[in-house]
Amino acid sequence: ITGTVNHANIIVGNSKLLAQKNIAIPNDIASAAQAEQTLGKTLSYIVVDHALEGYVTLTDAIKTTSKEAIEDLRRQGVEVVMLTGDNECTAKAVADTLNLSAFKAGCLPADKLQYIQEQQAAGKVVAMAGDGINDAPALAQADVGIAMGTGTDVAIESAQITLVKGDLKGLAKAKALSMAVMKNIKQNLYFAFLYNVL
């Protein structure tokens, strides 16, 4: 975010934004910031008139059911990859908490979209779950886009499925339900074909 407040130029954002604006991060602030990021916190620097004044940390609490949901998906044969706009340290801390070995950090909306396209080009069927504006392009591109009901309107509009409670456990339930429905359809087709032959 950049703007003007009381005739002062204000910048609030990550290290990429500061690099674009040619604003250096002093070593003491950089090391303190990295310590916060290793705890899984997202960090935004605050700059006033091209002078770095400090930073704020934001924590998006991991739902207690998320780890269990990811394990359920793995048991169903789903490869789970986390795509996040957070930096490498924060992403690793979250991935470690969730026992995720595969993650991509520092993703812009275009990066998420490109990753989905690459997986589809490799012949994979891709489901994407997201809740933000930055997830909308990837949700629309995925074979199955799944929005969290607690997320933004644009994410919900871009997805084919919306989980009303915004709980990842719904993903595992939806996957199990879809497999059961497909099994039922195949059984019905088999018996209908057998009946017609008879």
C-alpha positions as CSV (number, residue, x, y, z in Angstrom):
1,I,0.0,0.0,0.0
2,T,1.3,3.4,-0.9
3,G,-0.3,6.8,-0.2
4,T,-0.1,10.2,1.3
5,V,-1.2,11.0,4.8
6,N,-0.9,14.6,6.2
7,H,1.6,15.4,3.3
8,A,3.8,12.5,4.3
9,N,4.5,9.6,1.7
10,I,3.5,6.4,3.4
11,I,4.5,2.9,2.2
12,V,3.3,-0.3,4.0
13,G,4.3,-3.6,2.4
14,N,6.8,-6.5,2.2
15,S,10.5,-6.5,1.4
16,K,9.7,-6.8,-2.4
17,L,7.8,-3.5,-2.3
18,L,10.7,-1.8,-0.4
19,A,13.2,-3.1,-3.0
20,Q,11.1,-1.6,-5.8
21,K,11.1,1.7,-4.0
22,N,14.9,1.5,-3.3
23,I,14.5,1.5,0.5
24,A,17.1,-0.4,2.4
25,I,16.3,-2.5,5.4
26,P,18.8,-2.1,8.2
27,N,20.4,-5.3,9.5
28,D,19.0,-5.1,13.0
29,I,15.4,-4.7,11.7
30,A,16.0,-7.4,9.1
31,S,17.2,-9.9,11.7
32,A,14.3,-9.1,14.1
33,A,11.8,-9.4,11.2
34,Q,13.2,-12.8,10.2
35,A,12.8,-14.0,13.8
36,E,9.1,-13.1,13.6
37,Q,8.7,-14.8,10.2
38,T,10.2,-18.0,11.5
39,L,7.3,-18.1,13.9
40,G,4.9,-18.1,11.0
41,K,4.0,-14.4,11.1
42,T,3.5,-12.2,8.0
43,L,5.4,-9.0,8.1
44,S,4.6,-5.5,6.7
45,Y,7.2,-2.7,6.8
46,I,6.2,0.9,7.5
47,V,8.0,3.6,5.6
48,V,7.4,7.4,6.1
49,D,9.0,9.7,3.6
50,H,11.4,7.0,2.5
51,A,12.6,6.3,6.0
52,L,11.9,2.8,7.4
53,E,10.1,3.4,10.8
54,G,9.3,-0.2,11.7
55,Y,7.1,-3.1,10.9
56,V,3.9,-4.8,12.0
57,T,3.3,-8.6,12.1
58,L,0.1,-10.3,11.2
59,T,-0.8,-13.8,12.2
60,D,-3.5,-15.8,10.4
61,A,-4.2,-18.6,13.0
62,I,-4.1,-22.1,11.6
63,K,-7.4,-23.8,12.2
64,T,-7.1,-26.9,14.4
65,T,-8.9,-29.0,11.8
66,S,-6.5,-28.1,9.0
67,K,-3.8,-30.6,9.8
68,E,-6.3,-33.4,10.2
69,A,-8.0,-32.4,6.9
70,I,-4.7,-32.5,5.0
71,E,-3.9,-36.0,6.4
72,D,-7.4,-37.1,5.3
73,L,-6.7,-35.9,1.8
74,R,-3.4,-37.6,1.7
75,R,-5.0,-40.9,2.8
76,Q,-7.4,-40.5,-0.2
77,G,-4.4,-40.2,-2.5
78,V,-4.4,-36.4,-3.0
79,E,-1.1,-34.6,-3.4
80,V,-1.4,-31.4,-1.3
81,V,0.7,-28.3,-2.2
82,M,0.4,-25.0,-0.4
83,L,0.7,-21.9,-2.6
84,T,1.2,-18.7,-0.6
85,G,2.1,-15.0,-1.0
86,D,4.0,-15.2,2.3
87,N,7.8,-15.2,2.3
88,E,9.8,-18.4,2.6
89,C,10.3,-18.3,6.4
90,T,6.6,-17.8,7.2
91,A,5.6,-20.4,4.6
92,K,8.0,-23.0,6.0
93,A,6.8,-22.4,9.6
94,V,3.2,-23.0,8.5
95,A,4.1,-26.0,6.3
96,D,6.0,-27.5,9.2
97,T,3.0,-27.1,11.5
98,L,0.8,-28.8,8.9
99,N,3.4,-31.5,8.1
100,L,3.4,-30.3,4.5
101,S,6.6,-31.1,2.5
102,A,5.4,-29.3,-0.7
103,F,4.9,-25.5,-0.7
104,K,5.7,-22.5,-2.9
105,A,6.2,-19.1,-1.2
106,G,6.1,-15.6,-2.5
107,C,3.4,-16.4,-5.0
108,L,1.6,-13.5,-6.8
109,P,-1.8,-14.3,-8.3
110,A,-0.1,-14.9,-11.7
111,D,2.3,-17.4,-10.1
112,K,-0.5,-19.4,-8.6
113,L,-2.3,-19.4,-12.0
114,Q,0.9,-20.5,-13.7
115,Y,1.5,-23.4,-11.2
116,I,-2.1,-24.7,-11.9
117,Q,-1.5,-24.5,-15.6
118,E,1.8,-26.4,-15.3
119,Q,0.2,-29.2,-13.3
120,Q,-2.6,-29.5,-15.8
121,A,-0.1,-29.6,-18.7
122,A,1.6,-32.5,-16.9
123,G,-1.7,-34.4,-17.0
124,K,-2.9,-33.8,-13.5
125,V,-6.4,-33.1,-12.4
126,V,-6.1,-30.0,-10.2
127,A,-8.4,-28.8,-7.4
128,M,-7.6,-25.4,-5.9
129,A,-8.9,-24.1,-2.6
130,G,-8.7,-20.4,-1.7
131,D,-10.4,-17.5,-0.1
132,G,-8.8,-14.3,-1.4
133,I,-8.8,-12.0,-4.4
134,N,-5.3,-13.2,-5.2
135,D,-6.7,-16.8,-5.5
136,A,-9.4,-15.9,-8.0
137,P,-7.4,-16.5,-11.3
138,A,-6.2,-19.9,-10.0
139,L,-9.6,-20.9,-8.8
140,A,-11.1,-20.2,-12.2
141,Q,-8.3,-22.1,-14.0
142,A,-8.4,-25.2,-11.8
143,D,-10.4,-28.3,-12.8
144,V,-12.2,-27.8,-9.6
145,G,-12.2,-24.4,-7.9
146,I,-13.1,-24.5,-4.2
147,A,-13.8,-21.3,-2.3
148,M,-14.1,-20.8,1.4
149,G,-17.5,-19.3,2.3
150,T,-15.7,-17.0,4.7
151,G,-13.6,-15.6,1.9
152,T,-14.0,-12.8,-0.6
153,D,-16.9,-12.5,-3.1
154,V,-14.6,-12.7,-6.1
155,A,-13.1,-16.0,-4.9
156,I,-16.6,-17.4,-4.4
157,E,-17.7,-16.2,-7.8
158,S,-14.5,-17.8,-9.4
159,A,-15.0,-21.2,-7.9
160,Q,-17.4,-24.1,-8.7
161,I,-17.7,-25.2,-5.1
162,T,-18.1,-23.1,-2.0
163,L,-17.4,-24.6,1.5
164,V,-19.9,-22.6,3.6
165,K,-17.9,-23.0,6.9
166,G,-14.5,-22.3,5.3
167,D,-13.1,-25.4,6.9
168,L,-10.6,-27.6,5.1
169,K,-12.3,-30.7,6.5
170,G,-15.0,-29.9,4.0
171,L,-12.4,-30.7,1.2
172,A,-11.8,-34.2,2.5
173,K,-15.6,-34.8,2.9
174,A,-16.3,-33.4,-0.6
175,K,-13.6,-35.7,-2.1
176,A,-15.0,-38.8,-0.3
177,L,-18.5,-37.8,-1.4
178,S,-17.6,-37.3,-5.0
179,M,-15.8,-40.7,-5.1
180,A,-18.9,-42.4,-3.6
181,V,-21.2,-40.6,-6.2
182,M,-19.0,-41.7,-9.1
183,K,-18.9,-45.3,-7.8
184,N,-22.7,-45.2,-7.6
185,I,-23.0,-43.9,-11.1
186,K,-20.7,-46.6,-12.5
187,Q,-22.7,-49.3,-10.7
188,N,-25.9,-47.9,-12.1
189,L,-24.5,-47.8,-15.6
190,Y,-23.2,-51.4,-15.3
191,F,-26.5,-52.8,-14.1
192,A,-28.5,-50.8,-16.7
193,F,-26.2,-52.1,-19.4
194,L,-26.5,-55.7,-18.1
195,Y,-30.3,-55.3,-17.9
196,N,-30.5,-54.0,-21.5
197,V,-28.3,-56.9,-22.8
198,L,-30.5,-59.4,-21.0
